[in-house]
Amino acid sequence: MALPRAQRLCRSADFAAMRESGRSWTGRHLIVAVRARPDRKHAHFGFTTSRRVGNAVKRNLVRRRLRMIAREFACQIGLTCDVVTIARNSAVRAEYETLRQDWLRLAGKAGLFGPALKASVNRDKAPSPVADAPQGPPFLPPGTPPSPGA
């Protein structure tokens, strides 16, 4: 199942507006740019892969992977915004899971996920469906004695 056309950025004017008023975060394989759009009902995604990434076959492979990642997390994004993902040269050599983790880390930095999901994204793990469930006791660094009531 593809990312619905209603959730894709297709017009060059949308990409130009992103360059002018959006904010971006750079990772090892990707750049994620975000622009708030309060007039929209849900997030919209755009993907850019230049010829520097590789030939058409390689660029399409990277775009398919990025669309799969966006489709997987589109319903968990708590903002109405435009999200443009730009593939860097190294993206074509990266495995799917590596691209996914890079995108999740950058999306977490951009604040695309709600607070319950942000913690799991910051640990470079996929958000779990039970992220809203109560968590156990807080993590104690090694050598820290537990509190008397625990």
Backbone bond lengths (Angstrom), bond angles and torsions (degrees), N, CA, C in turn:
res aa  C-N    CA-C-N  psi(-1)  N-CA   C-N-CA  omega(-1)  CA-C   N-CA-C  phi
1 M - - - 1.445 - - 1.523 108.68 -
2 A 1.312 117.12 131.87 1.458 122.81 -175.84 1.523 111.29 -87.53
3 L 1.314 114.52 164.83 1.454 120.20 172.55 1.526 106.88 -67.80
4 P 1.336 118.68 125.41 1.466 120.36 -176.26 1.530 112.00 -57.37
5 R 1.304 115.73 141.25 1.463 120.66 -178.22 1.527 111.05 -58.57
6 A 1.314 117.22 -32.27 1.468 121.05 179.56 1.526 111.88 -64.65
7 Q 1.328 117.45 -18.10 1.460 121.23 179.86 1.528 112.32 -103.94
8 R 1.316 118.08 10.31 1.464 121.00 -179.16 1.519 110.85 -107.71
9 L 1.309 115.34 145.81 1.460 121.65 171.35 1.520 106.78 -90.41
10 C 1.317 117.24 125.26 1.462 120.86 -177.71 1.522 112.63 -123.38
11 R 1.322 117.01 -27.69 1.458 120.52 -175.00 1.526 111.48 -81.20
12 S 1.319 116.53 139.12 1.462 120.18 179.37 1.523 110.57 -64.49
13 A 1.329 118.07 -26.65 1.461 121.06 177.66 1.531 111.27 -63.51
14 D 1.346 116.67 -35.39 1.472 120.28 177.55 1.519 111.03 -65.96
15 F 1.325 116.24 -40.70 1.464 120.20 179.09 1.535 110.51 -69.12
16 A 1.322 117.09 -37.78 1.465 121.08 178.13 1.529 110.59 -65.28
17 A 1.335 116.99 -41.72 1.466 120.79 177.79 1.524 110.63 -63.67
18 M 1.319 116.51 -34.15 1.467 120.51 177.12 1.523 110.41 -63.15
19 R 1.334 116.01 -43.94 1.471 119.60 179.60 1.519 110.94 -62.67
20 E 1.323 117.03 -35.67 1.461 120.65 -176.56 1.524 113.30 -78.07
21 S 1.327 117.38 -44.47 1.465 118.40 -171.78 1.524 114.47 -121.75
22 G 1.327 118.42 3.53 1.458 120.29 -179.27 1.523 111.99 -88.57
23 R 1.295 115.28 169.99 1.465 122.44 177.02 1.516 107.29 -121.34
24 S 1.343 117.26 143.36 1.462 119.21 -175.17 1.518 111.78 -127.56
25 W 1.338 114.32 156.40 1.453 124.08 177.44 1.522 107.12 -130.58
26 T 1.323 116.48 134.71 1.459 121.85 -174.62 1.518 110.59 -107.91
27 G 1.323 115.04 133.59 1.454 121.93 176.19 1.521 110.11 -119.30
28 R 1.295 115.53 -169.99 1.462 120.74 -177.67 1.529 111.84 -68.36
29 H 1.322 117.49 -40.95 1.462 121.68 -175.93 1.523 113.74 -115.42
30 L 1.336 117.23 -15.61 1.465 120.96 -172.81 1.524 111.59 -136.92
31 I 1.306 114.85 160.11 1.462 123.10 167.94 1.518 105.51 -124.19
32 V 1.324 117.01 128.77 1.460 121.54 178.86 1.522 108.00 -113.91
33 A 1.319 115.85 123.03 1.461 122.10 178.34 1.521 108.57 -114.19
34 V 1.338 115.82 139.27 1.463 121.21 -175.79 1.528 109.13 -131.89
35 R 1.316 115.24 139.50 1.462 121.80 175.45 1.514 107.95 -136.07
36 A 1.327 117.35 124.53 1.471 121.87 -179.59 1.519 109.85 -66.16
37 R 1.335 115.59 139.15 1.467 122.26 178.91 1.525 108.57 -137.69
38 P 1.334 118.63 83.08 1.462 120.38 -178.10 1.528 113.62 -64.85
39 D 1.334 117.69 -15.83 1.462 120.82 -179.56 1.526 113.09 -80.70
40 R 1.329 117.81 -4.76 1.460 121.49 -177.63 1.525 110.78 -99.59
41 K 1.329 115.75 162.44 1.463 120.98 179.16 1.521 112.39 -92.02
42 H 1.349 117.30 -25.05 1.456 121.28 -178.90 1.523 108.68 -153.75
43 A 1.312 116.42 173.84 1.465 121.72 -178.64 1.530 110.82 -70.76
44 H 1.321 115.86 147.34 1.461 122.84 176.07 1.528 107.43 -120.37
45 F 1.335 116.47 142.44 1.457 121.69 -173.88 1.518 111.62 -119.63
46 G 1.333 115.12 141.58 1.457 121.94 173.98 1.515 108.69 -133.15
47 F 1.315 116.19 153.36 1.465 121.00 -176.79 1.519 109.52 -133.75
48 T 1.319 116.36 136.62 1.451 121.64 179.35 1.515 109.02 -127.09
49 T 1.319 116.07 126.12 1.465 121.62 173.73 1.524 106.82 -133.72
50 S 1.317 116.14 112.65 1.463 119.59 -178.19 1.525 110.39 -81.80
51 R 1.318 115.90 170.89 1.468 120.28 179.18 1.518 112.19 -64.93
52 R 1.310 116.92 -19.07 1.463 120.09 177.75 1.526 111.75 -65.66
53 V 1.330 116.75 -21.56 1.466 120.99 178.23 1.526 110.27 -69.32
54 G 1.314 117.06 -34.44 1.463 120.61 -179.93 1.518 110.60 153.19
55 N 1.325 114.91 -168.78 1.465 118.78 179.80 1.531 110.18 -72.69
56 A 1.318 117.04 179.95 1.462 121.88 -174.36 1.525 112.19 -59.62
57 V 1.320 117.06 -38.99 1.463 120.52 -179.30 1.525 110.27 -63.04
58 K 1.319 116.84 -44.22 1.470 121.04 -179.62 1.526 111.31 -68.65
59 R 1.320 116.63 -41.49 1.471 119.82 178.61 1.521 110.87 -62.79
60 N 1.320 116.95 -42.30 1.464 120.18 178.92 1.519 112.01 -65.15
61 L 1.320 117.39 -37.50 1.467 121.07 176.43 1.522 110.24 -60.05
62 V 1.328 116.73 -46.75 1.466 120.75 -179.98 1.527 109.88 -63.78
63 R 1.329 118.04 -43.78 1.471 120.61 179.09 1.525 111.81 -62.59
64 R 1.330 117.93 -40.46 1.473 120.52 177.67 1.522 110.22 -61.48
65 R 1.322 116.83 -43.21 1.465 119.90 178.63 1.525 110.99 -62.94
66 L 1.321 116.96 -42.97 1.462 120.29 -179.30 1.531 111.31 -66.16
67 R 1.325 116.99 -37.85 1.472 119.49 176.38 1.521 111.15 -64.67
68 M 1.325 117.80 -38.42 1.471 121.15 177.86 1.526 110.21 -62.54
69 I 1.324 116.40 -42.34 1.465 120.84 179.76 1.531 109.54 -64.46
70 A 1.329 116.88 -46.63 1.468 120.53 -179.23 1.523 110.48 -62.55
71 R 1.334 117.65 -41.97 1.461 120.97 179.78 1.526 110.68 -63.16
72 E 1.315 116.58 -38.35 1.464 120.97 -178.66 1.528 111.97 -63.36
73 F 1.327 117.68 -37.05 1.462 120.67 -173.38 1.527 113.81 -110.26
74 A 1.322 118.48 3.47 1.465 121.16 -176.83 1.529 112.32 -58.61
75 C 1.319 117.74 -40.98 1.464 120.23 -176.81 1.527 112.42 -74.28
76 Q 1.332 117.68 -13.92 1.463 120.89 -178.42 1.520 112.89 -95.31
77 I 1.329 116.66 -7.07 1.459 119.97 179.46 1.513 108.12 -77.82
78 G 1.330 115.58 122.55 1.456 121.03 -173.63 1.515 114.52 -89.16
79 L 1.322 118.86 3.51 1.453 121.69 -177.31 1.524 110.98 -113.56
80 T 1.315 116.08 153.48 1.457 119.73 168.83 1.517 105.65 -95.70
81 C 1.310 115.59 106.34 1.451 120.51 -172.64 1.521 110.56 -153.96
82 D 1.316 114.92 169.10 1.447 121.94 170.04 1.515 106.92 -101.20
83 V 1.315 117.35 133.84 1.457 122.84 179.60 1.524 107.57 -124.12
84 V 1.327 116.39 118.23 1.456 121.11 177.09 1.521 107.69 -111.66
85 T 1.322 115.73 127.74 1.459 121.80 177.46 1.523 107.92 -109.22
86 I 1.323 115.55 122.87 1.459 122.13 -179.45 1.517 107.77 -108.26
87 A 1.327 116.34 124.95 1.463 121.19 179.58 1.520 109.48 -82.38
88 R 1.326 116.16 131.10 1.462 121.08 174.08 1.527 108.32 -88.48
89 N 1.329 116.12 170.18 1.467 120.75 -176.35 1.524 112.98 -54.78
90 S 1.325 117.25 -36.20 1.465 121.05 -175.79 1.531 112.71 -74.98
91 A 1.323 118.12 -10.78 1.468 120.81 -176.36 1.517 112.46 -63.04
92 V 1.316 117.40 -31.73 1.466 120.25 -177.71 1.533 111.29 -69.63
93 R 1.317 118.04 -26.80 1.468 121.63 179.74 1.522 112.45 -90.83
94 A 1.316 117.35 -9.69 1.465 121.70 -177.21 1.524 110.48 -82.72
95 E 1.311 115.56 145.10 1.457 121.82 174.24 1.531 109.25 -72.15
96 Y 1.327 115.94 160.93 1.458 121.21 -179.87 1.525 111.13 -55.92
97 E 1.316 117.54 -47.67 1.466 121.23 -176.84 1.528 111.24 -62.79
98 T 1.317 117.47 -35.35 1.466 121.41 177.94 1.525 110.20 -66.22
99 L 1.342 116.84 -43.52 1.465 120.39 176.92 1.527 110.44 -62.82
100 R 1.313 115.82 -41.34 1.469 121.13 -179.32 1.527 110.56 -61.41
101 Q 1.323 116.94 -46.21 1.462 120.55 -179.86 1.532 111.13 -65.94
102 D 1.328 117.05 -39.18 1.462 120.75 178.43 1.532 109.61 -63.72
103 W 1.346 116.96 -44.18 1.464 120.84 179.65 1.533 110.90 -64.37
104 L 1.321 117.02 -43.26 1.466 120.66 179.35 1.522 111.85 -61.80
105 R 1.321 116.14 -42.29 1.467 119.98 179.88 1.531 110.25 -62.76
106 L 1.334 116.37 -45.16 1.461 120.53 -179.46 1.531 111.48 -68.53
107 A 1.321 117.36 -39.66 1.464 120.64 177.25 1.522 110.72 -63.90
108 G 1.323 117.00 -37.72 1.463 120.80 176.00 1.518 111.51 -63.94
109 K 1.333 116.72 -42.33 1.463 120.44 177.17 1.521 111.14 -62.81
110 A 1.322 115.96 -35.82 1.465 121.14 -179.55 1.521 112.13 -75.24
111 G 1.335 117.64 -10.54 1.459 121.29 179.39 1.520 113.95 77.09
112 L 1.333 117.03 28.15 1.456 120.12 -178.09 1.522 113.28 -73.96
113 F 1.312 117.45 -24.06 1.462 120.80 -177.18 1.518 109.61 -99.67
114 G 1.329 116.07 155.14 1.453 121.17 176.28 1.516 110.62 -66.34
115 P 1.332 118.35 169.20 1.458 121.14 -176.45 1.522 114.18 -60.19
116 A 1.328 117.98 -34.19 1.468 119.66 -178.54 1.528 110.91 -68.61
117 L 1.323 117.10 -35.08 1.452 120.25 -179.43 1.513 112.25 -85.60
118 K 1.320 117.51 -22.51 1.460 121.23 -175.99 1.523 111.43 -60.43
119 A 1.316 118.07 -38.71 1.454 121.17 -178.32 1.524 111.16 -62.60
120 S 1.316 117.62 -42.43 1.459 119.29 -179.82 1.518 111.56 -71.73
121 V 1.327 118.37 -32.89 1.463 121.07 177.75 1.513 109.57 -67.54
122 N 1.328 117.34 -39.55 1.456 120.36 -179.67 1.521 112.03 -65.75
123 R 1.319 117.82 -21.14 1.465 120.59 176.78 1.526 110.38 -88.78
124 D 1.342 116.98 10.75 1.469 123.41 -179.43 1.517 112.23 59.52
125 K 1.304 116.35 35.37 1.461 121.30 174.30 1.506 108.01 -119.06
126 A 1.295 115.79 156.00 1.461 119.73 177.16 1.525 109.00 -68.28
127 P 1.327 117.52 141.67 1.456 119.28 176.25 1.523 110.17 -61.43
128 S 1.304 115.80 135.40 1.450 118.96 -179.44 1.524 109.61 -95.50
129 P 1.331 117.21 153.57 1.453 119.31 179.69 1.520 112.72 -66.87
130 V 1.311 118.05 -17.22 1.458 120.86 179.81 1.524 111.04 -100.31
131 A 1.337 117.25 23.84 1.461 120.69 -178.02 1.527 111.70 -62.74
132 D 1.338 117.72 -24.66 1.458 120.77 -179.56 1.525 112.06 -83.67
133 A 1.319 117.28 -7.02 1.467 120.27 -179.95 1.530 109.47 -68.96
134 P 1.323 117.86 152.20 1.462 120.19 178.95 1.520 110.36 -60.15
135 Q 1.314 114.50 139.13 1.461 120.80 -179.02 1.525 109.46 -92.09
136 G 1.311 116.02 161.65 1.459 122.41 177.62 1.519 111.01 -72.66
137 P 1.329 116.89 -165.55 1.456 119.93 -179.53 1.526 110.05 -64.45
138 P 1.334 117.65 153.46 1.459 120.00 -179.06 1.521 111.02 -63.72
139 F 1.299 115.74 153.59 1.461 121.71 179.96 1.522 109.73 -70.52
140 L 1.325 116.29 133.90 1.454 121.63 176.35 1.528 108.64 -109.46
141 P 1.345 117.41 128.95 1.469 118.99 177.76 1.519 110.39 -63.04
142 P 1.346 117.37 154.57 1.461 119.87 -179.98 1.523 111.32 -56.68
143 G 1.313 116.41 138.69 1.457 121.86 177.97 1.526 113.28 89.23
144 T 1.330 118.35 -3.96 1.461 121.62 178.71 1.524 108.16 -90.27
145 P 1.327 117.28 123.15 1.473 118.56 179.40 1.528 110.26 -71.72
146 P 1.341 117.28 144.77 1.466 120.33 178.51 1.514 110.25 -66.61
147 S 1.326 115.86 156.22 1.462 119.82 179.39 1.532 108.97 -68.59
148 P 1.343 117.35 154.64 1.472 120.67 -176.33 1.524 113.72 -60.56
149 G 1.325 119.25 -30.23 1.458 121.45 -177.16 1.527 113.13 -83.78
150 A 1.333 118.49 -4.81 1.471 120.58 -175.51 1.474 113.71 -91.00
